[in-house]
Amino acid sequence: MDIYGDTKSGNCLKVKWVCDHLALRYRWVAIDIMTGQSRTAEFLKLNPAGQVPVLVFDDGRTLAQSNAIIRYLARDSDLIPRDPFDAAKMDEWLFWEQYSHEPYIAVCRFQMVYLGKAASERDPDRVKRGDAALQRMEHRLAETRFLVGAAFSLADVALLAYTRVAHEGGFDLEAFPALRRWIGDAEKRLGL
């Protein structure tokens, strides 16, 4: 299979990390979103939304959206809890990541890393909501080793992607000791 992505993107790295963790064979196809490579007619045939990552299977089928991709790739693996309730809690974190974490942490990082903006130029509402997301994670991780409990899951992979580089978006992780501990534990699990 081919993975079309940008290694600066946490959403793309999630897919790469899951493939590497599960020893799945793939070919990485680098896409530079800043030069419009995700907006070409050829790319838009793979994903009409013009977003990375995109997974292209050997039979030509495609799958987009990072959390859908990792959920598919990790089926029947130890990255998805066997207990149905724990699996649903993992999904809860996956949905929360895309709705209440990524739009703030990742967007601030995008503005600073990709667009070269200063931290002072970030949208104050995004900063406030990003801080709230980090605080929610801190609270949870002060209670348990990983987001769904004692076991490492896709929830940890998904949220690690942008949390570990939140400082690149101007967020200070010093006030979040449980979060910093979790980042180290999750990176170790993934061999990063």
Protein Blocks (a to p, Z undefined) as FASTA:
>chain_A
ZZdddfkbmklmmmmmmmmmnopacddddddfknopmmcfklmmmmmnopacddddfkop
acehjklmmmmmmgoiakbcfblklmmmmmmmmmmmmmmmmmmmmmmmmmmmmnopafkl
pcfklmmmmmmmmmmmmmmmmmpmblnljbccfklmmmmmmmmmmmmnopafklmmklmm
mmmmmmmmnoZZ
